[in-house]
């Protein structure tokens, strides 16, 4: 049986009878493969990212939760090291693969919404080229996987609306639960989808038992982390409160926040996702899926009100890009200006090539700095501490870690053997502690302890504080804690100025480290 949706797709795509290798799904897969190749070729550029070093450390302490994130990223880090090794290519393979799957998923959403070959190809291309997804897919963080859970849920809802198969809510529940185990912002998107249901005729789905079964499944998947948070007295909320009180993040007004969405997604992509939003709200073809438009606007509004970072909205855009590609495909078909299809692709690719160094480390760092100076705009910063860095944070935090570890090793090995056995290496942020843990084995160093985020929960082990090598602090601030403070080594990295504090040797902690540990907690 040929449904109306199928007929529309065939009408929209005069090439639909060609071989599969020239079909929409095939072009989507070619695009996804090209994106994967780009990430694999650039995975080993620069160095390990600050957060990656922390997540690798979390992978050595598997648990149902951590101060600043749910457990999934630690499991992925552990699996990557176990299956592939410690190289940059090894730990960045799964994020790159996640970005590849997102391209395929976006093309599939376009197909389900009634898009033909061009719409599927264009939606996949926009996701492959959007700057924020290029950055996310390059690094081992929760952000690389988050869009898959958000758009997986959106895809399931589309299928439910199209097919009437309410049992698909079970898939939604599993994806939503895993999404919560990846990043808590999954709850924001879940709430936004609920708002979308309430504001459209699809609210009838709320009365179906399978939706509530899905909610129960999501809750059960998330329950271990919920129990962990309760047991540890809600550290994530404490962390968020500390960040808010410290004024760490750079806050923006609503208009500036929306402007950053346009820049983040790449300016040439803006007309496509805007067209998608209008398509879902006002077109006949998009009407059954209008809840997705409401879900996007709800997500955007909530993050504006909560003062979230601009990229927090990023996982919601693939569904808009899929819808926008259909709107453009339909407009070209009505105008009979087929030349616009290759023209749109050429302009999109050409514009991305010009801006590619911003999102992917294709240039040597000094060449990149010269390139950045010639840009007609300044790249926005999300945290005040990064204002002094010449590089954006996702590049700056790739530098200096092994050099820091080597300097610590020189200081550590200069100590008499009897002192080394009782010397603690302590970092003031998880990047410093993570670097010691990751690179330290090569230099014969013991594992680090730390006061930042989950390192605090892992405790001081058996150290008393009699001798400590301290990272990320200044001599004057340590003298109220220790009887003697010496500079063991100076650090300087021009690309990562946050880590230019000296390596300090502290002797004679005035209190036993075991007893004073609760007072050194640093959650920010």
C-alpha positions in Angstrom: 0.0 0.0 0.0 1.3 3.5 -0.9 0.6 5.9 1.9 0.1 9.6 1.3 3.4 10.3 3.1 5.2 7.9 0.7 3.5 9.5 -2.3 4.6 12.9 -1.2 8.2 11.6 -0.7 8.2 10.1 -4.2 6.8 13.2 -5.7 9.3 15.3 -3.9 12.1 13.1 -5.2 12.1 12.4 -9.0 15.2 10.2 -8.5 13.6 7.8 -6.0 13.6 5.0 -8.5 17.4 5.1 -9.0 19.6 2.5 -7.4 20.0 2.4 -3.7 23.6 3.7 -4.0 22.2 7.0 -5.3 19.3 7.1 -2.8 18.8 9.5 0.1 19.9 7.0 2.7 23.0 6.1 0.8 24.0 9.8 0.5 23.4 10.2 4.2 25.7 7.3 4.9 28.4 8.8 2.6 28.1 12.1 4.5 28.4 10.3 7.8 31.4 8.4 6.6 33.1 11.6 5.5 32.5 13.1 8.9 33.9 10.1 10.6 37.0 10.2 8.5 37.6 13.9 9.2 37.4 13.2 13.0 39.8 10.2 12.8 42.3 12.2 10.8 42.3 15.1 13.3 41.8 13.1 16.5 45.5 13.3 17.5 46.0 17.0 16.9 47.0 19.2 19.8 46.6 17.0 23.0 44.3 15.6 25.7 41.5 17.9 26.7 41.2 18.8 30.4 37.8 17.1 30.8 39.0 14.0 29.0 41.7 13.5 31.6 39.1 13.8 34.4 36.7 11.4 32.7 39.5 8.9 32.2 40.2 9.1 35.9 36.5 8.6 36.6 36.7 5.5 34.4 39.2 4.1 37.0 36.7 4.7 39.8 33.5 3.4 38.3 30.5 4.3 40.3 26.8 5.1 39.9 27.4 8.8 40.0 29.9 11.7 40.2 29.8 15.2 41.6 29.4 16.8 38.2 27.9 14.2 36.0 26.0 10.9 35.8 28.0 7.7 35.2 27.8 6.9 31.5 30.7 9.0 30.3 33.0 7.2 32.9 31.8 3.8 31.6 32.5 5.0 28.0 36.0 6.2 29.1 36.7 2.8 30.8 35.5 0.9 27.7 37.5 3.0 25.3 40.7 2.4 27.2 40.0 -1.3 27.7 39.0 -1.9 24.1 41.2 0.5 22.1 44.0 1.8 24.4 45.1 5.2 25.7 45.9 7.1 22.5 44.0 10.2 21.5 42.6 8.3 18.5 41.5 5.5 20.8 39.6 7.6 23.3 38.1 9.9 20.6 36.9 7.1 18.4 33.5 6.7 20.1 32.7 10.4 20.2 33.5 10.5 16.5 31.3 7.5 15.9 28.5 9.2 17.9 28.8 12.2 15.6 28.6 9.9 12.6 25.4 8.2 14.0 23.9 11.6 14.6 24.3 12.4 10.9 22.5 9.2 10.0 19.8 9.8 12.6 19.1 13.3 11.2 18.8 11.9 7.7 16.4 9.3 9.0 14.3 11.9 10.8 14.0 13.9 7.5 12.9 10.7 5.8 10.3 10.0 8.4 9.0 13.5 8.2 8.4 13.0 4.4 11.6 14.3 3.0 12.9 13.0 -0.3 16.5 12.4 -1.4 17.6 16.0 -1.3 16.0 16.8 2.0 17.7 13.7 3.6 21.1 14.7 2.1 20.8 18.3 3.0 19.8 17.6 6.6 22.7 15.2 7.0 25.1 17.6 5.5 24.1 20.5 7.8 24.6 18.3 10.9 27.9 17.1 9.6 29.1 20.6 9.0 27.5 22.5 12.0 30.4 23.9 14.1 29.1 22.8 17.5 28.7 19.2 16.4 32.2 19.2 14.9 33.5 20.3 18.3 31.4 17.9 20.3 32.4 14.9 18.1 36.1 15.6 18.5 36.2 15.2 22.3 35.3 12.5 24.8 32.6 14.3 26.8 29.0 13.8 27.6 28.2 16.4 24.9 29.3 14.0 22.1 26.5 11.5 23.0 23.8 13.8 24.2 22.3 14.6 20.8 21.8 10.9 20.1 19.5 10.5 23.1 17.6 13.7 22.5 17.1 13.0 18.8 16.5 9.3 19.4 13.5 10.3 21.6 12.3 12.7 18.9 12.6 10.0 16.3 10.6 7.6 18.4 7.8 10.1 18.8 7.7 10.8 15.1 7.3 7.0 14.5 4.6 6.8 17.1 2.6 9.6 15.4 3.2 8.1 11.9 2.4 4.5 12.7 0.1 4.7 15.8 2.3 2.0 17.4 2.1 3.1 21.1 4.4 0.3 22.2 7.3 2.3 20.8 7.1 4.4 23.9 9.2 1.6 25.5 12.1 2.6 23.3 11.5 6.2 24.3 11.8 5.2 28.0 15.0 3.3 27.5 16.6 6.2 25.5 15.4 8.8 28.0 16.7 6.8 31.0 20.1 6.3 29.3 20.1 10.0 28.4 19.7 10.9 32.1 22.6 8.6 32.9 24.6 10.6 30.3 23.7 14.2 31.2 20.9 15.6 33.5 19.8 18.1 30.8 17.9 15.1 29.3 15.3 16.1 31.8 15.0 19.5 30.2 14.3 18.0 26.8 11.9 15.4 28.3 10.0 18.2 29.9 10.0 20.2 26.7 8.5 17.3 24.8 5.8 17.0 27.4 5.0 20.7 26.9 4.9 20.1 23.2 2.4 17.3 23.7 0.2 19.4 25.9 0.1 22.3 23.4 -0.8 20.2 20.3 -3.5 17.7 19.5 -1.0 14.9 20.2 -1.9 15.5 23.9 -4.1 12.4 23.4 -0.9 10.4 23.7 -0.7 11.4 27.3 -3.6 9.1 28.1 -2.0 6.0 26.7 -0.6 3.5 29.2 2.5 2.9 27.2 3.7 6.4 27.7 3.5 6.0 31.4 5.2 2.6 31.2 8.0 4.4 29.3 8.2 7.0 32.1 8.6 4.1 34.6 11.3 2.5 32.5 13.2 5.8 32.3 12.9 6.2 36.0 14.2 2.7 36.7 17.2 3.2 34.4 18.0 6.5 36.1 17.3 5.1 39.6 20.8 4.0 40.5 22.2 7.5 39.9 19.3 9.0 41.8 20.1 6.8 44.8 23.7 7.8 44.5 22.8 11.5 44.6 20.6 11.0 47.7 23.3 9.0 49.4 25.8 11.8 48.7 23.4 14.6 49.7 22.8 15.9 46.2 26.3 17.1 45.2 25.3 18.2 41.8 22.9 20.7 43.2 25.5 22.0 45.6 27.9 22.3 42.6 25.4 24.2 40.6 24.7 26.5 43.5 28.5 27.2 43.9 28.9 28.0 40.3 26.0 30.4 40.3 27.3 32.1 43.5 30.9 32.4 42.2 29.8 34.1 38.9 32.1 31.8 37.0 30.1 31.7 33.8 29.6 34.6 31.5 25.9 35.3 31.4 24.1 36.7 28.3 20.8 38.3 27.6 18.1 36.6 25.6 18.9 38.3 22.3 22.6 37.6 22.7 21.9 34.0 23.6 19.9 33.5 20.4 22.7 35.2 18.5 25.1 32.7 19.9 22.9 29.9 18.7 23.3 31.2 15.2 27.1 31.5 15.5 27.4 28.1 17.3 25.5 26.2 14.6 27.3 28.1 11.8 25.6 31.2 10.3 24.9 29.5 6.9 23.0 26.8 8.7 20.7 29.3 10.4 18.2 29.7 7.5 17.7 26.0 7.4 16.9 25.5 11.1 14.7 28.6 11.0 12.9 27.2 8.0 12.5 24.0 10.0 10.9 25.8 12.9 8.5 27.6 10.6 7.8 24.3 8.7 6.8 22.5 11.9 4.6 25.4 13.1 2.8 26.4 9.9 3.0 23.8 7.1 0.4 21.2 6.5 3.1 18.5 6.2 4.7 19.6 9.5 1.5 20.0 11.5 1.4 16.4 12.9 4.9 17.0 14.4 4.3 20.6 15.7 5.1 19.4 19.2 8.8 19.2 18.1 8.7 23.0 17.4 7.2 23.7 20.8 9.8 21.4 22.4 12.6 23.4 20.8 11.2 26.7 21.9 10.6 25.4 25.4 14.2 24.1 25.6 15.6 27.4 24.4 13.5 29.4 26.8 14.4 27.2 29.8 18.1 27.5 29.1 17.8 31.3 28.7 16.0 31.5 32.0 18.4 29.2 33.8 21.4 31.0 32.3 22.7 27.9 30.7 25.7 27.9 28.3 24.8 28.5 24.7 25.7 24.9 23.6 23.2 23.4 26.0 20.5 23.8 23.3 22.6 22.2 20.6 21.2 18.7 20.8 17.8 20.0 19.8 18.7 21.3 16.4 19.0 18.2 14.2 15.2 17.8 14.2 14.8 21.4 13.0 17.5 20.9 10.4 15.6 17.8 9.1 12.4 19.8 8.9 14.1 22.8 7.3 15.6 20.6 4.6 12.2 19.4 3.7 10.8 22.9 3.5 13.7 23.9 1.2 13.2 20.8 -0.9 9.5 21.6 -1.3 10.2 25.2 -2.2 12.7 24.2 -4.9 10.2 21.7 -6.3 7.4 24.3 -6.5 9.8 26.8 -8.1 11.2 24.2 -10.5 14.6 25.8 -9.9 16.6 22.5 -9.6 19.9 24.4 -9.9 19.3 25.6 -6.3 20.0 22.2 -4.9 23.7 21.9 -6.0 24.1 25.7 -5.3 22.9 25.3 -1.7 25.3 22.4 -1.1 28.2 24.2 -2.7 27.6 27.3 -0.6 27.2 25.3 2.6 30.4 23.3 2.0 32.4 26.4 0.9 31.3 28.4 3.9 32.2 25.5 6.3 35.7 25.1 4.8 36.4 28.7 5.5 35.3 28.3 9.2 36.4 24.7 9.7 39.6 25.6 11.7 37.3 27.1 14.4 35.7 23.7 15.1 38.3 21.1 14.0 42.1 21.3 14.7 43.1 21.1 11.1 45.8 23.8 11.4 49.0 23.9 13.5 48.3 26.0 16.6 50.4 29.0 15.6 48.8 29.0 12.1 45.4 28.8 13.8 46.2 31.9 15.9 47.0 33.9 12.8 43.9 32.6 11.2 41.8 33.6 14.2 43.2 37.1 14.2 41.8 37.6 10.7 38.2 36.5 11.5 35.7 39.3 11.3 34.3 38.4 14.7 35.5 37.3 18.1 34.8 33.8 19.3 32.6 34.0 22.4 33.8 32.7 25.8 31.5 30.9 28.2 33.6 31.2 31.4 35.4 34.3 32.8 38.6 32.3 33.5 39.1 31.7 29.8 39.0 35.4 28.8 42.8 35.6 29.0 43.4 32.6 26.8 44.3 33.3 23.1 42.6 30.1 22.1 39.0 29.0 22.7 38.6 26.7 25.7 38.1 23.5 23.7 41.6 24.1 22.2 43.4 25.9 25.1 42.7 23.0 27.5 44.5 20.6 25.2 47.9 22.0 26.1 50.5 21.7 28.8 49.4 18.6 30.7 52.3 16.3 30.0 54.8 19.1 30.4 53.3 19.8 33.8 53.5 16.1 34.7 57.2 16.0 33.6 57.9 19.1 35.8 56.2 17.4 38.8 58.3 14.3 38.2 61.5 16.3 38.3 60.5 17.9 41.6 59.3 14.5 43.0 62.5 12.7 42.0 64.6 15.4 43.6 63.3 14.5 47.0 65.1 12.0 49.2 63.7 8.5 48.9 62.3 8.5 52.4 60.4 11.7 51.7 59.0 10.5 48.4 57.2 7.6 50.0 55.0 10.0 52.0 54.7 12.8 49.4 51.2 13.5 48.2 50.7 15.1 44.7 47.6 17.3 45.0 45.8 19.2 42.2 43.4 22.1 42.7 41.4 21.2 39.6 40.5 17.9 38.0 42.6 18.6 35.0 45.8 18.8 37.0 44.9 15.7 39.0 43.8 13.9 35.9 47.0 14.7 34.1 49.1 13.2 36.9 47.0 10.1 37.0 47.2 9.7 33.2 50.8 10.7 32.4 52.3 10.0 35.8 52.9 6.3 35.3 55.3 7.1 32.4 57.3 9.3 34.8 57.1 7.0 37.9 54.7 9.1 39.8 52.1 7.9 42.3 48.4 8.7 41.6 47.3 12.2 42.5 44.8 13.3 45.1 42.7 16.4 44.6 40.1 18.7 46.1 38.1 19.3 42.9 34.8 17.7 42.0 34.9 13.9 42.4 38.6 13.8 43.4 37.4 15.2 46.8 35.1 12.2 47.2 38.0 9.9 46.4 39.7 11.3 49.5 43.4 11.8 50.6 44.1 8.0 50.8 46.8 7.4 53.4 48.5 10.8 53.1 48.9 13.0 56.2 50.1 16.2 54.5 53.6 16.0 55.9 54.9 16.7 52.4 52.8 17.7 49.4 53.5 18.7 45.8 50.7 21.2 45.1 49.4 22.2 41.7 47.3 25.2 40.7 48.0 27.4 43.7 50.2 30.3 44.8 52.8 30.3 47.6 51.2 33.1 49.6 47.8 31.3 49.8 49.5 28.1 51.0 51.5 29.6 53.8 48.5 29.7 56.0 48.3 25.9 55.6 51.9 24.8 55.6 55.0 25.7 57.7 57.3 25.8 54.6 56.4 26.5 51.0 59.0 26.3 48.2 58.7 26.7 44.4 59.8 23.4 43.0 59.4 24.4 39.3 57.9 27.1 37.2 55.3 26.3 34.6 54.5 28.3 31.5 52.3 27.3 28.6 51.4 30.1 26.2 48.2 28.4 25.1 46.8 27.4 28.4 47.4 30.3 30.8 45.1 28.8 33.5 47.8 26.3 34.3 50.8 28.6 34.7 51.0 28.5 38.5 54.3 27.0 39.8 54.8 23.5 41.2 54.9 24.0 44.9 56.5 21.8 47.6 54.8 22.2 50.9 56.1 20.8 54.2 54.6 20.6 57.6 50.8 20.9 57.0 49.6 22.5 60.2 46.7 20.0 60.5 46.5 16.3 59.7 45.3 16.0 56.1 42.9 13.2 57.1 41.2 15.5 59.6 41.2 18.7 57.6 40.0 17.0 54.3 36.3 18.0 54.7 37.4 21.6 54.7 39.3 21.5 51.4 36.3 20.6 49.2 36.3 22.5 45.9 33.1 22.1 43.9 32.8 24.8 41.3 
